[in-house]
Amino acid sequence: MLLNSTGVIAKSQREEESALLRRKVEELNKNTARLIVEAGKLIQESKQLSAQIKSLETPARS
């Protein structure tokens, strides 16, 4: 057992809190990976749109 400012914390409570924190970290990692994938897609779309805009701005040669 540990002693803190409010009293004694049982080992089982610490283990539960640790397990909860681990689950939260796993969830954050998954969300971060999803965001990275979405950012990659947006970057590719942005590049494609930029290329399309440039092709429209370039005067057509006859």
N, CA, C and O atoms as CSV, one atom per row, in Angstrom:
chain,resi,resn,atom,element,x,y,z
A,1,MET,N,N,0.828,-1.190,0.000
A,1,MET,CA,C,0.000,0.000,0.000
A,1,MET,C,C,0.869,1.250,0.000
A,1,MET,O,O,1.976,1.269,0.538
A,2,LEU,N,N,0.320,2.303,-0.630
A,2,LEU,CA,C,0.989,3.597,-0.644
A,2,LEU,C,C,0.196,4.582,0.191
A,2,LEU,O,O,-1.012,4.434,0.376
A,3,LEU,N,N,0.881,5.573,0.682
A,3,LEU,CA,C,0.230,6.616,1.462
A,3,LEU,C,C,0.294,7.904,0.659
A,3,LEU,O,O,1.361,8.313,0.203
A,4,ASN,N,N,-0.859,8.539,0.491
A,4,ASN,CA,C,-0.849,9.843,-0.174
A,4,ASN,C,C,-1.502,10.866,0.742
A,4,ASN,O,O,-1.784,10.566,1.902
A,5,SER,N,N,-1.745,12.075,0.236
A,5,SER,CA,C,-2.259,13.147,1.091
A,5,SER,C,C,-3.658,12.851,1.617
A,5,SER,O,O,-4.056,13.390,2.650
A,6,THR,N,N,-4.411,12.000,0.916
A,6,THR,CA,C,-5.769,11.708,1.368
A,6,THR,C,C,-5.865,10.393,2.125
A,6,THR,O,O,-6.924,10.074,2.664
A,7,GLY,N,N,-4.792,9.631,2.177
A,7,GLY,CA,C,-4.827,8.379,2.912
A,7,GLY,C,C,-4.123,7.272,2.168
A,7,GLY,O,O,-3.205,7.515,1.385
A,8,VAL,N,N,-4.559,6.057,2.417
A,8,VAL,CA,C,-3.907,4.874,1.865
A,8,VAL,C,C,-4.564,4.491,0.540
A,8,VAL,O,O,-5.790,4.497,0.422
A,9,ILE,N,N,-3.742,4.160,-0.454
A,9,ILE,CA,C,-4.244,3.678,-1.740
A,9,ILE,C,C,-3.933,2.191,-1.831
A,9,ILE,O,O,-2.778,1.780,-1.716
A,10,ALA,N,N,-4.964,1.395,-2.038
A,10,ALA,CA,C,-4.787,-0.054,-2.136
A,10,ALA,C,C,-4.099,-0.414,-3.447
A,10,ALA,O,O,-4.232,0.283,-4.452
A,11,LYS,N,N,-3.365,-1.511,-3.411
A,11,LYS,CA,C,-2.658,-1.982,-4.601
A,11,LYS,C,C,-3.639,-2.251,-5.739
A,11,LYS,O,O,-3.344,-1.943,-6.894
A,12,SER,N,N,-4.793,-2.819,-5.426
A,12,SER,CA,C,-5.776,-3.134,-6.466
A,12,SER,C,C,-6.285,-1.858,-7.137
A,12,SER,O,O,-6.538,-1.848,-8.342
A,13,GLN,N,N,-6.436,-0.792,-6.366
A,13,GLN,CA,C,-6.884,0.477,-6.944
A,13,GLN,C,C,-5.816,1.019,-7.891
A,13,GLN,O,O,-6.138,1.515,-8.971
A,14,ARG,N,N,-4.561,0.928,-7.497
A,14,ARG,CA,C,-3.462,1.380,-8.363
A,14,ARG,C,C,-3.431,0.565,-9.646
A,14,ARG,O,O,-3.218,1.102,-10.733
A,15,GLU,N,N,-3.649,-0.748,-9.506
A,15,GLU,CA,C,-3.648,-1.618,-10.686
A,15,GLU,C,C,-4.790,-1.261,-11.626
A,15,GLU,O,O,-4.610,-1.252,-12.843
A,16,GLU,N,N,-5.971,-0.964,-11.068
A,16,GLU,CA,C,-7.113,-0.556,-11.890
A,16,GLU,C,C,-6.814,0.753,-12.611
A,16,GLU,O,O,-7.108,0.897,-13.797
A,17,GLU,N,N,-6.230,1.702,-11.892
A,17,GLU,CA,C,-5.892,2.986,-12.498
A,17,GLU,C,C,-4.844,2.811,-13.593
A,17,GLU,O,O,-4.914,3.460,-14.636
A,18,SER,N,N,-3.883,1.942,-13.354
A,18,SER,CA,C,-2.850,1.673,-14.361
A,18,SER,C,C,-3.461,1.041,-15.606
A,18,SER,O,O,-3.105,1.401,-16.728
A,19,ALA,N,N,-4.373,0.105,-15.410
A,19,ALA,CA,C,-5.029,-0.552,-16.546
A,19,ALA,C,C,-5.849,0.461,-17.339
A,19,ALA,O,O,-5.853,0.434,-18.570
A,20,LEU,N,N,-6.536,1.346,-16.642
A,20,LEU,CA,C,-7.322,2.381,-17.313
A,20,LEU,C,C,-6.414,3.300,-18.122
A,20,LEU,O,O,-6.718,3.637,-19.267
A,21,LEU,N,N,-5.312,3.695,-17.525
A,21,LEU,CA,C,-4.363,4.555,-18.238
A,21,LEU,C,C,-3.791,3.856,-19.465
A,21,LEU,O,O,-3.622,4.478,-20.514
A,22,ARG,N,N,-3.492,2.568,-19.337
A,22,ARG,CA,C,-2.975,1.815,-20.492
A,22,ARG,C,C,-3.998,1.789,-21.624
A,22,ARG,O,O,-3.642,1.959,-22.790
A,23,ARG,N,N,-5.275,1.577,-21.278
A,23,ARG,CA,C,-6.327,1.567,-22.306
A,23,ARG,C,C,-6.446,2.932,-22.973
A,23,ARG,O,O,-6.621,3.024,-24.188
A,24,LYS,N,N,-6.350,3.983,-22.179
A,24,LYS,CA,C,-6.431,5.341,-22.728
A,24,LYS,C,C,-5.254,5.621,-23.665
A,24,LYS,O,O,-5.429,6.234,-24.718
A,25,VAL,N,N,-4.068,5.178,-23.285
A,25,VAL,CA,C,-2.886,5.372,-24.133
A,25,VAL,C,C,-3.054,4.600,-25.440
A,25,VAL,O,O,-2.725,5.115,-26.509
A,26,GLU,N,N,-3.563,3.371,-25.364
A,26,GLU,CA,C,-3.800,2.582,-26.576
A,26,GLU,C,C,-4.800,3.292,-27.489
A,26,GLU,O,O,-4.615,3.341,-28.705
A,27,GLU,N,N,-5.856,3.839,-26.897
A,27,GLU,CA,C,-6.863,4.565,-27.678
A,27,GLU,C,C,-6.244,5.800,-28.336
A,27,GLU,O,O,-6.513,6.086,-29.503
A,28,LEU,N,N,-5.430,6.519,-27.597
A,28,LEU,CA,C,-4.752,7.689,-28.164
A,28,LEU,C,C,-3.826,7.289,-29.305
A,28,LEU,O,O,-3.762,7.978,-30.324
A,29,ASN,N,N,-3.115,6.190,-29.141
A,29,ASN,CA,C,-2.222,5.713,-30.203
A,29,ASN,C,C,-3.004,5.365,-31.469
A,29,ASN,O,O,-2.582,5.702,-32.575
A,30,LYS,N,N,-4.147,4.689,-31.304
A,30,LYS,CA,C,-4.979,4.346,-32.465
A,30,LYS,C,C,-5.490,5.612,-33.145
A,30,LYS,O,O,-5.455,5.724,-34.370
A,31,ASN,N,N,-5.962,6.563,-32.346
A,31,ASN,CA,C,-6.474,7.812,-32.915
A,31,ASN,C,C,-5.369,8.590,-33.619
A,31,ASN,O,O,-5.603,9.197,-34.664
A,32,THR,N,N,-4.182,8.573,-33.058
A,32,THR,CA,C,-3.047,9.256,-33.685
A,32,THR,C,C,-2.734,8.622,-35.034
A,32,THR,O,O,-2.487,9.325,-36.013
A,33,ALA,N,N,-2.744,7.298,-35.084
A,33,ALA,CA,C,-2.479,6.597,-36.347
A,33,ALA,C,C,-3.537,6.951,-37.383
A,33,ALA,O,O,-3.214,7.172,-38.550
A,34,ARG,N,N,-4.803,7.007,-36.963
A,34,ARG,CA,C,-5.878,7.387,-37.896
A,34,ARG,C,C,-5.676,8.801,-38.419
A,34,ARG,O,O,-5.852,9.063,-39.609
A,35,LEU,N,N,-5.308,9.708,-37.527
A,35,LEU,CA,C,-5.080,11.093,-37.941
A,35,LEU,C,C,-3.927,11.201,-38.929
A,35,LEU,O,O,-3.991,11.981,-39.879
A,36,ILE,N,N,-2.881,10.427,-38.709
A,36,ILE,CA,C,-1.734,10.443,-39.624
A,36,ILE,C,C,-2.160,9.958,-41.010
A,36,ILE,O,O,-1.771,10.542,-42.021
A,37,VAL,N,N,-2.956,8.894,-41.055
A,37,VAL,CA,C,-3.444,8.373,-42.336
A,37,VAL,C,C,-4.305,9.424,-43.031
A,37,VAL,O,O,-4.142,9.670,-44.226
A,38,GLU,N,N,-5.223,10.047,-42.285
A,38,GLU,CA,C,-6.089,11.071,-42.877
A,38,GLU,C,C,-5.279,12.268,-43.355
A,38,GLU,O,O,-5.576,12.833,-44.408
A,39,ALA,N,N,-4.276,12.656,-42.607
A,39,ALA,CA,C,-3.419,13.776,-43.015
A,39,ALA,C,C,-2.706,13.439,-44.318
A,39,ALA,O,O,-2.583,14.294,-45.196
A,40,GLY,N,N,-2.241,12.214,-44.451
A,40,GLY,CA,C,-1.593,11.779,-45.688
A,40,GLY,C,C,-2.534,11.872,-46.876
A,40,GLY,O,O,-2.143,12.318,-47.954
A,41,LYS,N,N,-3.786,11.447,-46.674
A,41,LYS,CA,C,-4.785,11.540,-47.747
A,41,LYS,C,C,-5.026,12.996,-48.134
A,41,LYS,O,O,-5.099,13.326,-49.317
A,42,LEU,N,N,-5.149,13.860,-47.133
A,42,LEU,CA,C,-5.382,15.278,-47.409
A,42,LEU,C,C,-4.211,15.907,-48.150
A,42,LEU,O,O,-4.408,16.739,-49.035
A,43,ILE,N,N,-3.013,15.518,-47.796
A,43,ILE,CA,C,-1.822,16.039,-48.484
A,43,ILE,C,C,-1.843,15.623,-49.952
A,43,ILE,O,O,-1.571,16.437,-50.834
A,44,GLN,N,N,-2.163,14.364,-50.213
A,44,GLN,CA,C,-2.226,13.890,-51.600
A,44,GLN,C,C,-3.316,14.623,-52.381
A,44,GLN,O,O,-3.099,15.018,-53.526
A,45,GLU,N,N,-4.488,14.805,-51.764
A,45,GLU,CA,C,-5.565,15.537,-52.429
A,45,GLU,C,C,-5.151,16.974,-52.710
A,45,GLU,O,O,-5.455,17.520,-53.771
A,46,SER,N,N,-4.468,17.574,-51.772
A,46,SER,CA,C,-3.995,18.946,-51.944
A,46,SER,C,C,-3.015,19.044,-53.109
A,46,SER,O,O,-3.078,19.984,-53.901
A,47,LYS,N,N,-2.115,18.078,-53.211
A,47,LYS,CA,C,-1.158,18.061,-54.326
A,47,LYS,C,C,-1.889,17.922,-55.657
A,47,LYS,O,O,-1.548,18.588,-56.634
A,48,GLN,N,N,-2.895,17.052,-55.688
A,48,GLN,CA,C,-3.659,16.858,-56.921
A,48,GLN,C,C,-4.399,18.137,-57.304
A,48,GLN,O,O,-4.412,18.523,-58.473
A,49,LEU,N,N,-5.008,18.787,-56.332
A,49,LEU,CA,C,-5.724,20.031,-56.610
A,49,LEU,C,C,-4.773,21.120,-57.079
A,49,LEU,O,O,-5.098,21.882,-57.989
A,50,SER,N,N,-3.612,21.196,-56.469
A,50,SER,CA,C,-2.611,22.186,-56.891
A,50,SER,C,C,-2.196,21.947,-58.337
A,50,SER,O,O,-2.052,22.893,-59.111
A,51,ALA,N,N,-2.003,20.688,-58.697
A,51,ALA,CA,C,-1.623,20.354,-60.069
A,51,ALA,C,C,-2.737,20.735,-61.039
A,51,ALA,O,O,-2.468,21.241,-62.128
A,52,GLN,N,N,-3.976,20.495,-60.649
A,52,GLN,CA,C,-5.110,20.850,-61.509
A,52,GLN,C,C,-5.200,22.363,-61.686
A,52,GLN,O,O,-5.450,22.848,-62.789
A,53,ILE,N,N,-4.999,23.100,-60.610
A,53,ILE,CA,C,-5.046,24.565,-60.685
A,53,ILE,C,C,-3.938,25.082,-61.589
A,53,ILE,O,O,-4.167,25.959,-62.422
A,54,LYS,N,N,-2.742,24.539,-61.425
A,54,LYS,CA,C,-1.616,24.966,-62.268
A,54,LYS,C,C,-1.902,24.685,-63.739
A,54,LYS,O,O,-1.570,25.496,-64.603
A,55,SER,N,N,-2.515,23.542,-64.024
A,55,SER,CA,C,-2.810,23.216,-65.424
A,55,SER,C,C,-3.867,24.161,-65.986
A,55,SER,O,O,-3.858,24.444,-67.184
A,56,LEU,N,N,-4.767,24.648,-65.157
A,56,LEU,CA,C,-5.777,25.606,-65.617
A,56,LEU,C,C,-5.171,26.988,-65.812
A,56,LEU,O,O,-5.590,27.736,-66.695
A,57,GLU,N,N,-4.190,27.325,-64.990
A,57,GLU,CA,C,-3.556,28.641,-65.079
A,57,GLU,C,C,-2.599,28.732,-66.261
A,57,GLU,O,O,-2.366,29.820,-66.789
A,58,THR,N,N,-2.050,27.611,-66.673
A,58,THR,CA,C,-1.101,27.604,-67.788
A,58,THR,C,C,-1.875,27.820,-69.083
A,58,THR,O,O,-2.806,27.072,-69.380
A,59,PRO,N,N,-1.494,28.847,-69.865
A,59,PRO,CA,C,-2.228,29.094,-71.115
A,59,PRO,C,C,-2.077,27.915,-72.076
A,59,PRO,O,O,-0.997,27.347,-72.235
A,60,ALA,N,N,-3.176,27.575,-72.697
A,60,ALA,CA,C,-3.164,26.450,-73.643
A,60,ALA,C,C,-2.413,26.851,-74.895
A,60,ALA,O,O,-2.585,27.956,-75.409
A,61,ARG,N,N,-1.582,25.950,-75.381
A,61,ARG,CA,C,-0.825,26.204,-76.608
A,61,ARG,C,C,-1.542,25.531,-77.771
A,61,ARG,O,O,-1.932,24.367,-77.685
A,62,SER,N,N,-1.707,26.263,-78.835
A,62,SER,CA,C,-2.411,25.714,-79.999
A,62,SER,C,C,-1.448,25.256,-81.056
A,62,SER,O,O,-1.869,24.767,-82.104
